[in-house]
Amino acid sequence: MTLDKKDFKMDMSRDKFNMLETFTGDKYLFCQSSLGQAALIDRLRSNFCSAYHERINITSLQAYIVNQVNLFWPLMGEGVKPNTLSRLASIFLLNKIIGDRRYFDGYFQGLNSNNLNIANQIYGAMIEASMRSIPQEAIAHRISRFKTSRSNRHIFDDMKNVIVEYRSVMDRLGLYDLPSIIEMYYRVLLENETYKAHTSDMNQVDLDDLLVPDNEHIDLVNRVGKIDNLHYDSYYDMYIGLINTLEKLLDQDKISPGRIGVILPNKRLISEAEASKIGQDLGYRISYLPTNETITRTPTGSLVFSALAIYRDLEFILSQEDKLELLRVFHPDKTYIYLRRNIENLMVEIRRDLSSDKYGQQPDQEFVKKFFKDRLMKVEVSDQDMLIVSSFCDHLKDLNILVEACEKVDFISIDDEARLGFLKEYSSVFPANMTKLELANRGDILLMTLDEYRFLANDRDCLLVFDADSKAYIKRVENNLDTDLAYMEDSLLTNIDETNLDQVYRDLELDKNRNYMRSLWSTREFLGDRSLEDLHIYLLYSDLTINGYDQLGDRRLLWT
């Protein structure tokens, strides 16, 4: 297939996108993130005429694996493929197992982390192990062997036991999850002769490998137009310096707001309200890319959760404020003071109105939809409210698959309190990638993380990197329950022992950060219309963190 000039809306895009013309039919281009996939598809849509971009196969490796297993299931198993648990339901089951083992058997002593965080790390380790064809039960001791920290090694015995118990429960329930699907793909499907014959012409390429070959190195220092290091004595001075630098760029240098991006190590450092106030003081609008929100911490999410808790006779898990907000829906004409003074009497009416006698026995997600329609849609609701309710219903449905499977066996049970208590803390709604793309293209000053800049703001050539010495920018090789070394090839690991482990760790961390920046700049040049020579970076850094302690990061690891 050859691209003709008529396929393009702009001639200048021909050279950049000619490399994509072969990714049709049995050839796939893999993006590591959904945001990268959305940004690439959006750029293709804006540059190709008609629906040509729809012919190009762009997906993620994990999504491709799941699709192949679903499509070729008859080659691996008999009958209809069993249900596959979502990530949320898998984390719920892991969280339950970890909670029980910590309470009854003293697991993970000395590990300063809550059950949900441990569950997320273990689930991530199982996925990575499956992607590298490492047995999931073996990954804990493999991590323990190559961790630089020698303390608390017993926690990896606990980690292995949790994985073994989790896998045993899943097998007895007859359920699959993403780690087991990936494992079946590599261990069973790829070895099937029929599948080999059918997919012999298939080819997959990673986006990073396509943009930057392994032997090519982007030297940031020599290619970037200009880098200014702005040093401050304290975090507060750096914060004021950020505002002053923005003011100088806008008013003195006459830089367009659409060319300016502010990069943060963590969105919590500058809130959306704070960014809006800074923009008002400067006289320019600052766009703040949205992040995921806990559903029960949004007004609409809190209301539907509170109603469901009362419907399930679990009112005791609600706070006083949760009840008051629900009362305001049923009594919009009453004052807040009146509702607070009469809360107990008014809740009697709420319990009756939300009881199973009135709504009948129905799945939780159906109750939530009906309550939202009957009570909340009488007032004005936004698209975001609809997204929140839809996401919450999806999460309820995901957990119901696990609950229904558990009801068929005697060895495990899940009550409503555990299920709703988990959703209250963990159920989140994620902003749509297209929403982020629209905000990034609005022409305002854009406040974002480094990962968001890679795909959303690559045309912005004036970057202010706030708190450039923060360790949050650095891509770490290990955390308290995992290490990248554990997933390396066995042939490489045989030469690692206690005498050289620390040096290997430092070299690997350096390579990981250099590769990240290489990928970032190559993506910028591919998706953007400006080269690195047009880029002007301001690195703002201070000697102290926001809480007054010495900085532990090193901006040179990324920016030089």
N, C-alpha and C positions, 0 to 999 in steps of 0.2 A: 504494500500500500504506500502510495506517495502523496504527500500533501501538495495541493495546488494553491496558487496564490489566492483563489477565490475562497479557500477555507478560512482565511484569516481576516480579521477586521482591521489589523494594523500590520504593515509590512515588517516593522522592527521586531515583531514577535517571532518571525519565522525561524531564525537561528536558535532561539532558546527552546522552542517547542518541537523542533524537528526530531530531537532525541526521544520524544514521547510517542512518535507515530507508530512504533512497533509494539506498544503495550496494548494490544487488542487480541481477541481470540484466546489463545492459550498462554499468553505472556502477561504477567502481573507486576505492577509496581507497588511495593509495600511502603507505607508510611508508619512510623512508630507511634504516632499520636493521632487521635481523631481531629484535633485542631489543625495539624499539618495536612491531613487529608482534605478537610473542608476548605482550607486556604488554597491548596493546589487546584481543586475542582473549581473553585470560584474564579481563580485566575484563568483557567482553561475556558470557562464559560464566557468570560469577558473578552477573550481574544479570538475564540473560534466562532465562525458563523454557524447558524442553525444549531443542531444538536450533536455536532461532531464530537464534542467532549465526552458524550455519554458512551461512546464506543471504547474509550480508554479505561482499562481495568486498574483502578486505584483502590486499595483496601489496606487493611493491616494484616500482619502475618497470623495473629490469633483468630481474627474473623475469618480468614481464608481457611484455616485448619478446621474450625467449627463447621463451616460450610461444606468442606470436603467430607467430613465424618458423617454429617447429616445426609449428604447426597449418596454416599457409597456405604451406608450402614448395612445393607444386605450382604456385603462382602465380609463383614466383621461379626455380625450377630444375627440371631434369629428373631423373626417377628418384628413388631413395631419398636422403634428405638425408645428406651425408657426416658423419663423426664430428666432434664438437666437443671440442676440448681443454679440460680443466679449467684453472683458474687455476694449480694446482700444476705441471701439465705445461707450460703456457705459460711460467711463470717458469723452469722447468728449461731450456727451449730458449733463452730470452733469456740466462740465466746462462751457458750454454755459449758462445753467440756473443760475449758481452761478455768472457768469460775468454780466448777465443782472440784477440780483437782487442786486448785489453790486453797480452797476452803477445807477440804477433807484430808489432803495428802501433803500440803505445804509446798506445792510446786512453785518454781520461779522465785524462791526466796533470794533476796538481795538484788532483784531486778526492779528498778524504779520505773514501772510502766503499768498502765491499767490493762484490763483484760482485752478490751477492744483493740488497743494498739498492738498487743502481742498477737491477737488473732489475725490482724492485717499483715503483720510481718511474716507469720508462719504461712499464711495463704500465698503471699508473694513468693516466698522461698519454694513452696511446692510447685508453683507455676514455672519459675526459673529452672528448677530441677527437671521438670518434664520437658521443657524446651531444649535442654542439653542432654536428654536421654539418661538422666541420673535417677536411680530409684528414689522415690519420695521419702521412704523410710530411712534412707542412708544420708540424706542431705544434712541432718542435724550434726552428726559426728564429723562430717566433712567440713562444715562451717567451723566447728569447734577446733579442728586441727589447724586451720589457717587463720584463726583470729589472732590479732596482735596482742590483745588483752589476755592475760593468763589467769585472771581471777574469775570466779563464778562459773567454772567449767561444768558444774553439775546442772546448770540450767539447760544445757543442750541434751542431757539425758531426759529431762522433763519435756523438752521440745520434741524429741523422738517419740516418747510415749504418747504425747498428745496427737501427733500425726498418725501413729499406728491406731490409736483409738478412733480417731476421726475417720480414717479409711475403713476400719472395721464396721463402724456404724453405717457409713454410706453403702458398703457392700450388702449389709443385712437389710437395708431399706430398699435396695435395688435402684439407687439413684446415681447419677453421674454429675460431676462438676467440671469446671474448665481444666484443672490439672489432669483429671483422668481422661478427658477427651483428647488433650494434647498428647498424653502418654499413649493412648490407643492409636493415634495418627502415626506417630513415629515407630511404635513397636509392632503394630499389626497392619495398618492400611498400607504403609510404604513398602512392606514386605510382601504384599499380596501381588501375585503375578498378573491377575486380571487388571488390577489397578495400574500396575506398571505399564502394561501394554496400552491402556486407555489414556494414560497421561504422559506418555514418552516424549511428547512434543512440548509439554508445559515447561515454562521458564519463569523464574521469579527473581526480581532485582529489588534491592533495598534502595530507597531514595538517597540516603547518604552515600552509598557506594556509587550511585549514578552521578551525583553532583561532584564528588571529590574522590578520585581514585586513591587507594592506600598509599601510593608513592608520591602523592602531591601534598605539599604542605603550604598552608597559607600563613605567611609571616605578617601578623597584624601590625607590628611596630613599623615595618617598612612600607606597608601598603596604605594604612589609614592616613587620611589627609592631615589630621592634627589631633594630638591628645594633650589636654591640659590637666595637670594634677593640682587640685585645690585642697589644701590642707587646713584643718581647723583643730583647735585645741579641745573642743567639747562637742557633744552631739547637738546641743542647742545652737551653738555657733554654726554648725554645719547645716542645720535646718534653716536658719536665717540666711545662710549663704546660698541655699537652693533658691529661695524666693528672690534674693537680690540678683542672682545669675539669670533667672527667668526674666526679671524686669529689664535687665540690661539687653538681653537678646531681643526682646520684643520691642522695647521703646528706643534703644540706641542703635542696635544693629539692624533693626527692621526685619527680623526674621519672621516669616509667616508661622502662625501657630501650628499649621498642618505639617511643618517640617520638624517640630520639636517633640521629643519623647523623653519622659522621665522614667527611669528604670529603678525599681525598688527590689531589695532582697526578699521582702515580705510585705504583703499588702496591709498587714496590721500596723505597720509603722506610720502610715498616713491613711486615715479613713476616708471614705467617700465624702462625708460631710466636711471634713477638714480640707480635702482637695477642692471642694466647691467653694469654700470660704477663701482659699488662696486665689482661686480664679476670679472671684468677685473683687478682691483687693487689687488684682492686677488689671482687671477690666477685660479679661479673656476667659472663655469657658475651658474647663479642664474635664476631659472625658475620663471616666474611671471604669475600666473593664470589670464587669461583674464577676464574682467568684461564687462557688457553691455555697448554699445556705442550708442549715438544718431546718427541715420542714416545720417542726414544732416551734421554731423561733420566728417564724413569719406569722403575721396576723391571721391570714386565712388558714394556714396549716395548723396553728394552735387551736382554732375554732373547731375544725373538723376532727382533730385528734381528741379534744375535750368531749365532743359529742359522742364519739365512738367509745371513749372510756366509760361514759355514763351508760351507754347502750349495753356495754359488756359488764356492767355492775362493778366497775373498777374506779369509782370516783375518788378513792383515797390516793391515787397516784397523781391527782391534779393539785396544783397550788391554789391558794386563795385568789391570786390574780387570774389564773386560768378560768376559774368559775365566774369571776366578775365580768371578764370579757365575753363569756358565753351569755351571761344574763343581759348584757347590753344588746345582743342580737334579738333576744325575745322581748325586751322592754326598751326599745330605742328612745321612748319619750321620757324615761326616768333618769334622774341625775345620778352621777357616780356615788355621791354620798348616800342617797336613798338606797341604792343597790347594796352598798356595803353594810348599811345598818340592818337591812332585811334579808341578807343573803341566805340564811338558813330556811326561812319561810318560802322564799322564792325558788330555792333549789328543789323543793318538794314538787312544784309544778313542772320544773325542767325534767326531773326524773320520770314523771308520768308521761310527758310529751315525747321523751326519747326512749321509752321502754319498748321491749319486744312485743308487748301487748298491742301497741299502736303500729309499730313498723313491721312486726312479724319476724319470724326467723329467716334470716337471709345472710349471705356472705358479707363480710365486713366491707369489702370494696363497694358492694351494691348499696349498703346503708350509707356510706360516705357520699356516694353520688346523689342519692335521694335527698339526704340532708342538705347538701350543697345547693341542689336545685330548689328545694322547698324554702330554705331559709336565707341563704346568702345571695342567690341570684336575683332576689327581689330588689336588692340595691345594686349599684353599679359595680361590676367586677372587671378586672383587667385580664389581658392575655396571660400575664404572669400568674394570676390567681388560678386560672384554668390549668396552667402547666403544673402548679404545685399540687392541686387536687389529683390530676392525672398521674403524677409521679407517685404520690402517696398510695393511690389505688393499685398501681403496679407493684409497689413494695408489699402491700398486703397480699396481693395475689401470689407473689413469689414465695412468701412465707407459708401461705396456705398449701402449696405443693409439699413442703416439708412436713407440715402438720398432718396432712392427710396420709402421708406415708407412715408417719409415726403411729397414727391411730390403728394401723393394721398389724402392729407388733406390740409385744408386751414389755420390751426391755427399755424403752425410752418414751417419755411423754413430754409434751410442751403445753404449758397452760397459758391462758390469755394474759396473765400478769407479766410473765417473762417475755412474751411476744410484743405486747404494747410497750413495756418498759424499754425494750431494745429499740423499737422504732422511735420512741421519744428522743433518744440520744443519738441514733445513728442514721435515721432516714433523712436523706439530703436531696435537694433539687439542684441540678447543674444548669447553668445558663447555656442556651443554644449557641453553637459556634457561629451561626449566621448573625446572631445578635452582636457578638463580639466583632465580627467583620464589619458590620454596619457602623458600629461606634468607632472603630479604628479608621474608617474612611470619611468621617464627618468633617475633618479639617480642624479639629480642636487640638490643644495640647493633650497628649495622651500619657496617662499614668499606667504603668504596666510592670510585669515581671520580665526577666530576661527570656524565658521560654515563650512568653506571649509576643515579645518583640520579634523573635525569629520568624514567625509566620504572619503576624498581623500588621506590623509597622515597618516593613523593610524599606519603604521609600523615605522614611524620616532620616535626615542626614545630620541632625543636631541632637545628640544624646547627652542627657545629664544622668550619670550613674550615681545614685544617692547611696551613701554609706558603702563605698566601694571596697572597704576593708572587711566588711561583714563576712563571717564564715558561712552565712546562709547562701552566698553565691557559689561556694565551692562544691563541686560534685564529689561526695565522699565515696570511698571504696568500701567502708563497712559501717554498720550501726550496731546496736547492742545485741541483735539476734541474727545478723547476716554479714556476709562479706563477699565481694566480687571474686575473690581468689578461689572460692569454693566451686565456681562454675567454669574454671579454666580447664583446658585439656589435661588429661592425666600425664601426658608426656612432658608437659611444662612443669607440673606440680612435683614431679619426682625429684627435681633439683632444689626444692625449697625445704629448708629446715630452720631451726631456731636461730642459727647463726646469721642467716641472710634474710629472714622474714621481714624485718623492719625496713631494710633497703628495698626489697621487692615491693612492699606496700607503698613506699614513697614514690618509686618509679611508676607504679601502676596509677597512683593518684595523679601524678603529673601528666601521664599519657591520657588519662580519662578527661581531664580538664582541657588539655590541648585539643583533643579530638572533638570535644563539645564545641569549643570556639571555632574550630575549623568547619564543623558542620553548620554552625550558626551563620558564619560569614558567607559560606558558599550558598546557603539557602537564600540569604539576603540578595546576593548578586543574581541568583536565578529568578527569584520572584519579583525583585525590585527593578527599577529603571535607572538606578544610580550605582556607580562603582564604589569600592572602598575608598578610593582616593577623594571622593566627595564628602566623606564622613568626618565629622568633628565631634570628639568625645570629651566631655568634662567629667573627670573622676573626682567626686567629692568624698573625702574621708576624714575621720577624726581619730584622735588618740584614744577616746573613750566611747563606750557603747551608751545606749540610751539610759541604762541603769547605773552608769558611772564606772563600770569596770573596764580594764584594759581590753582592747580589741584582740581577738584570737585568730582572725582571718588574715589573709595576705592577698591584696589585689593583684600582685605580680603573677600569681598562679593562673589567672585568667586573662589579664589585660596586657601582659608583656610576653 
